[in-house]
């Protein structure tokens, strides 16, 4: 039995961020992951620009892996309305998760002890927690669960239970070298909202040397209407993009992955006795944009701070203060748009006509604007333009 002050289960962005801070604070920490690093991680692989402002140490660190910025966004609505936007400054940072996660892991590794193993059993006792893998047992005062959407820690602690199909999306994607599958504009990302048709959403993200393309569905919709081979739905999207000259080349099934994504906001409780949850394990994903890296790193850091301060109950207050309102709004907006797909049509159509609105939509969709900033800017910038256009139509027809 090896003993630590803290066990961090899962070494992705949430876990690596938490472990780095704990180790730097002198807290005896084990960073435990089921896989050895570097490892593959299915994900769109886009990071909002504000990650660099929130975690300034990343600016220098990112020089060690291939990255590329996009400043153009193509939005397409269910009815086919298109808004193309070009920003004067970089909007979204494209990375490969296998490289980015390994980078974060390498920043944490000198500060903590690391181990590889799948958690088979977790027990919470009065004064400690115990974790068993296939080959080792560990003991700690606290465990931080950063072990993904299918979190063993969350279920063992009783923080997630029951049927979760209404709370998840299924994301299906491939990340293939540009030599096999490519797009002409490597500084443009594509986002397709197809709520009423074959898929829920689609995306094309160009990387430095790879291209990431994928589709996603709400899991309950997928199970009720589209059950079947995952890859067929993804391949249909790729062929559609090729017919529109967005993509050229061939899809590579060997690079295809499907994975669950929590899209119903943070869990009702993200802490229990000696247990905290961060990242996907706690549901920290934007329900509208499906972006999770920023929220994973924020929740991981706040969880570590709560442990360092010895106030686990303060963790929920901290994340609610920083990202709680934003995530709650994302859930409400998702439900609002799913209830009536024509709302997406109206938004994208208006953005195609009004540059101010297109600017706000692009910055909100890429995480550059928080919901409160987006709302204020809509009132200050976009609404007057929209009202002037309506007035002009009434006068001149």
N, C-alpha and C positions, 0 to 999 in steps of 0.2 A: 504494500500500500504506500503510494507516494503522496505526500501532503503538500498543499499549497494554500495560500490565502484565497486565491481566486482561480477558477477554471473558466476559460472562455471556450465555449463549444462552437466551432465553426470559424474558419480563418478567412472568410470573404471580407468585403469592405467594412462591415459592421464589426466583426470579430477582430480583424487586424488593427482597426482604429482604436478599439477598446483596449486591446492588449498593449499596443504601443504606449498609450497614456499611462496605463497601470504600471508597466515596467519602468517607465521614466520616473514615476512617483515612488519607486522602490518597493512596490507591492509584489510579493512572490506570486507569479502567475504562470499557469499552464495554458498554452494555446493549442487546442486539440481539434484536428480536422480528420474527416474520414478518408481524405485523399492526400497524397504527397504533392507538394508544389514543385514546379508549376503544374497546373491541372486545367482541364477544359472546363469552361463554364458557359452554358448557353445563355445568351443575353443580347439585346439589341446593341449594347456597347456605346451608348451616347451619354455624355456628361454635361450638365448645364454649366455655363460659365461661372455661376456663383459658387461652385464647389471650390474654385481656386481662391476666391475671396474668403470663404469660410475656413479653408484649410491651406493657408499660404505656403506651408512647407512642400505642397505638391508641385509648385511651379518649378522648383529646381529638380525634384525627383522625376518628373515626367520627361525630362531630357534623356532619361535612360531607356525609354521605350518609344516605338513609333507612334506618333499622334498626328492627327490632322483636324483642322477646323473647317466647319462649313458656315457659310454666311448667306446661303440661299435655301428657301423652303418652298416646296410645292405642296399645297393642300388640295385635296379633291373630295367633294361631298358625295353622298349616296346618289344624288341625281346627276352627278357629273359636273357640277360647278367647280371651277378651278380658281385658286388664288395663288399667284407666284409672287414671292417676296424676296428681295435682295437687301441685305443689311450692309451698312458701311463698316461695321465692326464684326468680329467673329461672334457667332451665335452659339454653336454647339461643338463640343470637343469629341471627336471620334477615337475610340480606343478598342483594342481587343481585350476582352475580359481575362483571357488566360494570361496576358502580359500585365494588365493593370492590377489584377488580384495578386499576382506574384510580386509585383513591385511593392504593394502595401504590406504583403507578408514579409518581404525582405527588410522593410523599415521596422517591423515589430520584432523580428526574430532575434536581433542582438539584445533586446531588452528582457526577454522572457524565455522560458523553456517551451519547446514545441514537441508534439507527439502526433502520430498518425494512428487512427483507430476509429471504428464505428461504435457509437454508444449503444450498448445492448441493454443497459439497466441504469436507471437514475433513482436514487433514494434520498429524500430530504429528511434529516433527523433534527432533533432539537437543537444541537449545537454545530452541525456540519452537514454537508451533502457528500454522497459517495457516487462515483461514476465507474461503471464497469464496461470495458471493451472486450474484444476477443482475447486479448493477451495481458491486459493490465487493469489494475484498480487504482483509482485516485480519490483523494479526499480534499475538500476545501471548505472554507467558511461560506463561500458564495459561488454560484455558477451563473454566468451570463450566457443565455441561449442565443446564439447567432447562427443557428444551424439550418436556416432556410425555410422555405414555405412549408415543407413537411417536417417541421421541427419536432424532434424527439423530446427535447427539453420542455417545449410548450405543452405537449400532451401529458408528459409524466408529471408535470407540476399542476395539471388540471386547469391550465389557462386557455387551452383550446380543446374542444370536445365536439362530438356529434358529426353530422354530415355537413361537409364544407363546400359542396358543389355550388351553392349560391354565392359564396364568398370569393371564388377564384375565377381566373381566366386561364385558358390554355394557350400558350404561345408556342408557335412552331416556326423555326427559322433555320437558315443555314449561313455559315460564314465560310466563304469560298474564295480562293485566290483570284485576283483580278484577271490573271491570265486565262481563267476558265469562265468566269462570269463577271461582267463589268458594266459600268454605266459611263456615259460620255462626260458628264459633269461631276467631277469628284469633289466639288465644293457645294453640292446641292443635296439635301435630304428630301425624301418623298414620304408624305403621309396620306393615306387613303382611308376615308371614313365610309364604310359600306355597310352600315348597320342593317339595312333592309335586304341586302342581297347575299351573295355567297359566303362572305366572311365578315367578321365584325370590324376588323381594321387591318391594314397592311402597311408595310414600311420598307423603304430602301435606304440603307445607311452606307455610304462609301467610306472605307477606311484607307489607310496609307497604301497597303498592298492587298487588301482583301475587300470583299463586298458582303454586307450583311443584308439579307432580305428575309422577311417573315410576315406571317399572318397570325391574328389572335381572335379568339372567340370567348365570350362568357361561357364558363364551363357548363352551366345548366342548359344554355342554348345549344351548345355543341352536343351534349349527351342526348338531348331530346330530338335534334334535327339533323345532325351531321355525323353521327357515329360511323366510324369506318376507318380506313387507313389514313393516318395523319398526313403522310407524305403527299397523298393525292391532292389534298386541299392546298398544301404549300406549292406544289408543282403547278396547279392551276393558276395561282397568283403569278408565279414566275413567267408562265407562258403569256398571261395577259399583259405583263409589263414588257415583254419582248414585242408583242404586237403593237404596243404604243411607242416602241423605240426608246423606252426608258432603260431596258437591259438588253445586252447581247451576250451570246455564249450559251452555256448549258448549266443547268442545275446539277449539283453533285450530291447524290443521296448519302454518300459517306460522311458528308459534313452536316447532315440534317439532324436537328434535335427538337424535341418537344418537352416543355416544362411547365409546371404550374406557377401561377402568379397571383398573390393575394391582391384583390382590388376592391375591398370593402372597408378600407381604413384600418387603423390600429385596433387590436383586440380590446375588449371591454376592460380587461386588466392586463397590464404588461409586467407586473411584478407579483411575487408571492413570497412566502417566507424563504429567504436565502436564494431567491431566483429572480433574475431580470431577463427580459426579452428585448432584442434589438434587431434591426434589419427586417428581412422578410419574415423571420420567426415571429415578430410582433405585429406584422401587418403594415409595416412602414413603407408603403408604396403609394404613389400618387394614382388615385383611381381613374383619373381622366387621361393622363399622359402615359401611365404605366412606368414612369421613371422611378427607380428605386435606389440608385447608388448614393445620391446626395442624402436621402433620408436615412439610409443605412449608416453612413459615416456619422451623421449628426446624432442618431440614436445610440450608436456605439460609443461615441465620446461622452455623451451625457450619462450613459450607464456606468462607464468607468469613473466619472466624476462622483456619481452617487455612492459608489463603493469606497472611493478614496475618502469621501466626507463621512462615511459611516451612516448615511441616511438613505436607505434603499427606497423608502416611501417617497422621498423627494424626487425620485426619477420621473414619475408620471407628471408631477408638477412642472418639471424642467422641460420635458419634451412637449407637453401641451402648450407651454408658454412660447416655445420657439417655432414648432411646426404643427401644433395641434389644429389650429384654425384652418391652416392651409390644406391639410389632409381632409378635414371634415368637409370643407367646401368642394374639394375634388370629388368626393363621394356624391354629394348633392348634385353637382353638375353632371356627373356621369349618369345618374338616374334620370335627370331631367332630359338629357339628350337621347337616352335610350328609349324613353317613353314616346318620343315623337321625332323620328329621323329628319322630318322636314325642318326642324330647328337648326340642324347642322347645315342643311342646304342654305337656309337664310343667312346664317353666319358667314359661310364661305363666300356666298354670292355677294354679300355686302363688303367683305374684305377685298374681293376682286375689283370692286368699284372705288374703294376708298383707301388710299395708301396708309392713312393714319390708323385705320382699323386693322389693316393687314400687318402693320408693324406691331401692334399690340397682340394680335393673335399669334404671331410668330414668336414673340418674346415670352408669351405665357406658355405656349406649347413646348418651348425648349427650356423652360424653368428659369429664364432670366428675370422674370417678374413673379413675385409672390402674388397671391390672390388679392390681398389688400391693395397692393400697388396697381394691379391690373384694373381693379374696380375704380380706383381714383382716376386713373388715366383714361378709362373709358368715359367717365363723366366729363373730364376736363378737355380731352382731345377729340375722341371719336364721336361722341354724341352731338356736339355742335355741327360737325361736318355732315353727319347723317341727317340732321334736322334741316340744314340748309339745302341739301339735295332733295329732300321731300318737298320743301317749300317751292323749289324751282320746278319740280314736276307738276305741282298743283297749279302754278302760274302759267307755265308754258306747255304743259301737257306732255 
